[in-house]
Every structure is written in structure tokens, then in C-alpha cells.
Amino acid sequence: MANRAVFEKAFPYGDDILALPVADLEMAANWYAEHFAMVEVERKTEPQPAVIMERDGTRIGFSVN
């Protein structure tokens, strides 16, 4: 049985989840789901389109900006 790495921490800016800038939310979300086994847990349209992905209790966001 292969060992699976566990994400332990990601440090947010203040109370916000880190939102990396991307040109295409769908492409970014699909890539992180496929390569890092992350799942989408939230999607926002305001103030900018954004998606929040999670794995092992660690969240990271992507935002069109």
C-alpha cells in the first residue's frame, strides 16, 4: 500500500484563505482536483469569481483577478 502525503498547514492572510490569481477558475479547479486530490468546497461570484478547494482540512483558493 502506497503512503499518501498529508497536507498539514496553509497559512492564510489574516482571516482570508489564500487566493491565488488565475485566468480560468474551471481549469485551475480541475487541475488541483486531478493532481492533488483536492475537492471544491465553496464558490463565490462577488467581489471577484473565486473557488475554494480543500484536502486534509487545508484550504486554498483561486480567484480571477
N, CA, C and O atoms as a GROMACS GRO file, in nm:
protein
  260
    1MET      N    1   0.085  -0.118   0.000
    1MET     CA    2   0.000   0.000   0.000
    1MET      C    3   0.089   0.124   0.000
    1MET      O    4   0.180   0.135   0.083
    2ALA      N    5   0.064   0.215  -0.091
    2ALA     CA    6   0.145   0.336  -0.103
    2ALA      C    7   0.107   0.437   0.004
    2ALA      O    8  -0.011   0.453   0.036
    3ASN      N    9   0.206   0.505   0.057
    3ASN     CA   10   0.179   0.613   0.153
    3ASN      C   11   0.129   0.734   0.077
    3ASN      O   12   0.171   0.759  -0.036
    4ARG      N   13   0.040   0.809   0.138
    4ARG     CA   14  -0.014   0.930   0.078
    4ARG      C   15   0.028   1.049   0.162
    4ARG      O   16   0.009   1.048   0.284
    5ALA      N   17   0.084   1.150   0.099
    5ALA     CA   18   0.123   1.270   0.171
    5ALA      C   19  -0.001   1.338   0.227
    5ALA      O   20  -0.108   1.335   0.166
    6VAL      N   21   0.014   1.400   0.342
    6VAL     CA   22  -0.095   1.472   0.407
    6VAL      C   23  -0.059   1.620   0.411
    6VAL      O   24   0.051   1.656   0.452
    7PHE      N   25  -0.152   1.705   0.367
    7PHE     CA   26  -0.131   1.849   0.377
    7PHE      C   27  -0.151   1.887   0.523
    7PHE      O   28  -0.256   1.857   0.580
    8GLU      N   29  -0.054   1.952   0.582
    8GLU     CA   30  -0.066   1.985   0.724
    8GLU      C   31  -0.109   2.128   0.749
    8GLU      O   32  -0.191   2.152   0.838
    9LYS      N   33  -0.056   2.224   0.674
    9LYS     CA   34  -0.090   2.363   0.702
    9LYS      C   35  -0.079   2.449   0.576
    9LYS      O   36   0.001   2.423   0.487
   10ALA      N   37  -0.161   2.550   0.572
   10ALA     CA   38  -0.150   2.658   0.476
   10ALA      C   39  -0.187   2.783   0.554
   10ALA      O   40  -0.292   2.788   0.617
   11PHE      N   41  -0.104   2.881   0.550
   11PHE     CA   42  -0.126   2.999   0.632
   11PHE      C   43  -0.202   3.105   0.553
   11PHE      O   44  -0.155   3.151   0.449
   12PRO      N   45  -0.320   3.145   0.602
   12PRO     CA   46  -0.399   3.249   0.535
   12PRO      C   47  -0.344   3.388   0.563
   12PRO      O   48  -0.262   3.410   0.652
   13TYR      N   49  -0.393   3.481   0.484
   13TYR     CA   50  -0.363   3.622   0.507
   13TYR      C   51  -0.475   3.677   0.594
   13TYR      O   52  -0.587   3.693   0.548
   14GLY      N   53  -0.445   3.706   0.719
   14GLY     CA   54  -0.548   3.748   0.812
   14GLY      C   55  -0.648   3.635   0.828
   14GLY      O   56  -0.608   3.522   0.855
   15ASP      N   57  -0.776   3.665   0.812
   15ASP     CA   58  -0.879   3.562   0.822
   15ASP      C   59  -0.919   3.507   0.686
   15ASP      O   60  -1.009   3.423   0.676
   16ASP      N   61  -0.853   3.555   0.580
   16ASP     CA   62  -0.889   3.513   0.445
   16ASP      C   63  -0.807   3.391   0.402
   16ASP      O   64  -0.692   3.375   0.442
   17ILE      N   65  -0.868   3.308   0.322
   17ILE     CA   66  -0.798   3.196   0.261
   17ILE      C   67  -0.713   3.250   0.147
   17ILE      O   68  -0.758   3.336   0.071
   18LEU      N   69  -0.592   3.201   0.136
   18LEU     CA   70  -0.504   3.241   0.027
   18LEU      C   71  -0.576   3.220  -0.106
   18LEU      O   72  -0.625   3.110  -0.132
   19ALA      N   73  -0.583   3.322  -0.188
   19ALA     CA   74  -0.649   3.311  -0.318
   19ALA      C   75  -0.546   3.342  -0.427
   19ALA      O   76  -0.512   3.458  -0.450
   20LEU      N   77  -0.498   3.239  -0.492
   20LEU     CA   78  -0.402   3.257  -0.599
   20LEU      C   79  -0.472   3.311  -0.723
   20LEU      O   80  -0.582   3.265  -0.756
   21PRO      N   81  -0.412   3.406  -0.793
   21PRO     CA   82  -0.474   3.461  -0.913
   21PRO      C   83  -0.466   3.362  -1.029
   21PRO      O   84  -0.360   3.306  -1.056
   22VAL      N   85  -0.578   3.341  -1.097
   22VAL     CA   86  -0.582   3.254  -1.214
   22VAL      C   87  -0.666   3.320  -1.322
   22VAL      O   88  -0.749   3.407  -1.294
   23ALA      N   89  -0.644   3.278  -1.446
   23ALA     CA   90  -0.722   3.331  -1.558
   23ALA      C   91  -0.848   3.248  -1.580
   23ALA      O   92  -0.948   3.300  -1.630
   24ASP      N   93  -0.846   3.120  -1.542
   24ASP     CA   94  -0.957   3.029  -1.567
   24ASP      C   95  -0.984   2.944  -1.443
   24ASP      O   96  -0.907   2.854  -1.412
   25LEU      N   97  -1.094   2.974  -1.371
   25LEU     CA   98  -1.127   2.901  -1.248
   25LEU      C   99  -1.150   2.753  -1.272
   25LEU      O  100  -1.102   2.669  -1.196
   26GLU      N  101  -1.222   2.720  -1.378
   26GLU     CA  102  -1.253   2.579  -1.404
   26GLU      C  103  -1.126   2.499  -1.429
   26GLU      O  104  -1.111   2.389  -1.378
   27MET      N  105  -1.035   2.555  -1.507
   27MET     CA  106  -0.911   2.486  -1.538
   27MET      C  107  -0.828   2.465  -1.411
   27MET      O  108  -0.773   2.357  -1.389
   28ALA      N  109  -0.818   2.568  -1.328
   28ALA     CA  110  -0.742   2.558  -1.203
   28ALA      C  111  -0.804   2.456  -1.108
   28ALA      O  112  -0.734   2.373  -1.052
   29ALA      N  113  -0.936   2.462  -1.091
   29ALA     CA  114  -1.004   2.369  -1.000
   29ALA      C  115  -0.988   2.225  -1.048
   29ALA      O  116  -0.962   2.136  -0.967
   30ASN      N  117  -1.005   2.203  -1.176
   30ASN     CA  118  -0.990   2.068  -1.231
   30ASN      C  119  -0.848   2.017  -1.216
   30ASN      O  120  -0.828   1.900  -1.184
   31TRP      N  121  -0.748   2.102  -1.239
   31TRP     CA  122  -0.608   2.061  -1.230
   31TRP      C  123  -0.573   2.021  -1.086
   31TRP      O  124  -0.510   1.917  -1.064
   32TYR      N  125  -0.613   2.103  -0.989
   32TYR     CA  126  -0.582   2.071  -0.849
   32TYR      C  127  -0.661   1.949  -0.800
   32TYR      O  128  -0.612   1.874  -0.716
   33ALA      N  129  -0.781   1.930  -0.851
   33ALA     CA  130  -0.857   1.810  -0.815
   33ALA      C  131  -0.787   1.685  -0.869
   33ALA      O  132  -0.774   1.585  -0.798
   34GLU      N  133  -0.742   1.691  -0.992
   34GLU     CA  134  -0.677   1.576  -1.055
   34GLU      C  135  -0.539   1.547  -0.996
   34GLU      O  136  -0.506   1.431  -0.969
   35HIS      N  137  -0.458   1.649  -0.977
   35HIS     CA  138  -0.318   1.629  -0.936
   35HIS      C  139  -0.296   1.625  -0.785
   35HIS      O  140  -0.199   1.564  -0.740
   36PHE      N  141  -0.383   1.688  -0.708
   36PHE     CA  142  -0.364   1.693  -0.563
   36PHE      C  143  -0.483   1.636  -0.485
   36PHE      O  144  -0.487   1.647  -0.362
   37ALA      N  145  -0.578   1.577  -0.554
   37ALA     CA  146  -0.696   1.516  -0.492
   37ALA      C  147  -0.772   1.614  -0.404
   37ALA      O  148  -0.828   1.576  -0.301
   38MET      N  149  -0.774   1.741  -0.444
   38MET     CA  150  -0.849   1.842  -0.370
   38MET      C  151  -0.992   1.844  -0.421
   38MET      O  152  -1.019   1.810  -0.537
   39VAL      N  153  -1.085   1.884  -0.334
   39VAL     CA  154  -1.225   1.893  -0.372
   39VAL      C  155  -1.274   2.037  -0.353
   39VAL      O  156  -1.230   2.108  -0.263
   40GLU      N  157  -1.366   2.077  -0.438
   40GLU     CA  158  -1.424   2.210  -0.427
   40GLU      C  159  -1.519   2.213  -0.309
   40GLU      O  160  -1.607   2.128  -0.297
   41VAL      N  161  -1.501   2.313  -0.221
   41VAL     CA  162  -1.589   2.326  -0.104
   41VAL      C  163  -1.669   2.455  -0.106
   41VAL      O  164  -1.766   2.469  -0.031
   42GLU      N  165  -1.630   2.549  -0.189
   42GLU     CA  166  -1.703   2.676  -0.194
   42GLU      C  167  -1.673   2.747  -0.325
   42GLU      O  168  -1.563   2.736  -0.380
   43ARG      N  169  -1.773   2.820  -0.374
   43ARG     CA  170  -1.756   2.901  -0.495
   43ARG      C  171  -1.822   3.035  -0.470
   43ARG      O  172  -1.933   3.041  -0.417
   44LYS      N  173  -1.754   3.142  -0.508
   44LYS     CA  174  -1.806   3.279  -0.488
   44LYS      C  175  -1.809   3.352  -0.621
   44LYS      O  176  -1.730   3.323  -0.712
   45THR      N  177  -1.901   3.446  -0.633
   45THR     CA  178  -1.907   3.530  -0.752
   45THR      C  179  -1.871   3.675  -0.722
   45THR      O  180  -1.834   3.750  -0.812
   46GLU      N  181  -1.881   3.714  -0.596
   46GLU     CA  182  -1.855   3.852  -0.555
   46GLU      C  183  -1.751   3.854  -0.444
   46GLU      O  184  -1.751   3.762  -0.362
   47PRO      N  185  -1.664   3.950  -0.434
   47PRO     CA  186  -1.648   4.062  -0.526
   47PRO      C  187  -1.581   4.019  -0.657
   47PRO      O  188  -1.595   4.088  -0.758
   48GLN      N  189  -1.509   3.907  -0.658
   48GLN     CA  190  -1.450   3.850  -0.779
   48GLN      C  191  -1.481   3.701  -0.782
   48GLN      O  192  -1.492   3.639  -0.676
   49PRO      N  193  -1.495   3.642  -0.900
   49PRO     CA  194  -1.515   3.497  -0.906
   49PRO      C  195  -1.400   3.424  -0.836
   49PRO      O  196  -1.283   3.454  -0.859
   50ALA      N  197  -1.435   3.327  -0.751
   50ALA     CA  198  -1.334   3.253  -0.676
   50ALA      C  199  -1.386   3.113  -0.645
   50ALA      O  200  -1.507   3.090  -0.639
   51VAL      N  201  -1.294   3.020  -0.627
   51VAL     CA  202  -1.326   2.884  -0.586
   51VAL      C  203  -1.232   2.846  -0.473
   51VAL      O  204  -1.114   2.879  -0.475
   52ILE      N  205  -1.286   2.776  -0.374
   52ILE     CA  206  -1.206   2.728  -0.260
   52ILE      C  207  -1.198   2.576  -0.271
   52ILE      O  208  -1.300   2.508  -0.283
   53MET      N  209  -1.075   2.524  -0.266
   53MET     CA  210  -1.051   2.380  -0.273
   53MET      C  211  -0.995   2.335  -0.138
   53MET      O  212  -0.933   2.413  -0.066
   54GLU      N  213  -1.019   2.207  -0.104
   54GLU     CA  214  -0.973   2.156   0.026
   54GLU      C  215  -0.923   2.012   0.013
   54GLU      O  216  -0.971   1.934  -0.069
   55ARG      N  217  -0.825   1.981   0.098
   55ARG     CA  218  -0.780   1.844   0.117
   55ARG      C  219  -0.716   1.835   0.255
   55ARG      O  220  -0.639   1.922   0.293
   56ASP      N  221  -0.749   1.732   0.329
   56ASP     CA  222  -0.692   1.708   0.462
   56ASP      C  223  -0.712   1.829   0.554
   56ASP      O  224  -0.627   1.856   0.638
   57GLY      N  225  -0.824   1.901   0.539
   57GLY     CA  226  -0.853   2.016   0.624
   57GLY      C  227  -0.779   2.142   0.586
   57GLY      O  228  -0.791   2.244   0.654
   58THR      N  229  -0.701   2.137   0.478
   58THR     CA  230  -0.628   2.254   0.432
   58THR      C  231  -0.698   2.310   0.309
   58THR      O  232  -0.730   2.238   0.215
   59ARG      N  233  -0.722   2.440   0.312
   59ARG     CA  234  -0.793   2.506   0.202
   59ARG      C  235  -0.702   2.602   0.129
   59ARG      O  236  -0.613   2.664   0.187
   60ILE      N  237  -0.727   2.613  -0.001
   60ILE     CA  238  -0.659   2.712  -0.085
   60ILE      C  239  -0.761   2.763  -0.184
   60ILE      O  240  -0.848   2.688  -0.229
   61GLY      N  241  -0.752   2.889  -0.217
   61GLY     CA  242  -0.848   2.950  -0.308
   61GLY      C  243  -0.782   2.994  -0.436
   61GLY      O  244  -0.661   3.012  -0.444
   62PHE      N  245  -0.866   3.010  -0.536
   62PHE     CA  246  -0.824   3.063  -0.666
   62PHE      C  247  -0.923   3.171  -0.704
   62PHE      O  248  -1.044   3.153  -0.689
   63SER      N  249  -0.872   3.283  -0.754
   63SER     CA  250  -0.959   3.395  -0.785
   63SER      C  251  -0.919   3.455  -0.919
   63SER      O  252  -0.801   3.468  -0.951
   64VAL      N  253  -1.020   3.492  -0.997
   64VAL     CA  254  -0.996   3.563  -1.121
   64VAL      C  255  -0.972   3.709  -1.082
   64VAL      O  256  -1.064   3.778  -1.037
   65ASN      N  257  -0.849   3.754  -1.098
   65ASN     CA  258  -0.819   3.893  -1.063
   65ASN      C  259  -0.702   3.946  -1.140
   65ASN      O  260  -0.663   4.061  -1.123
   0.00000   0.00000   0.00000
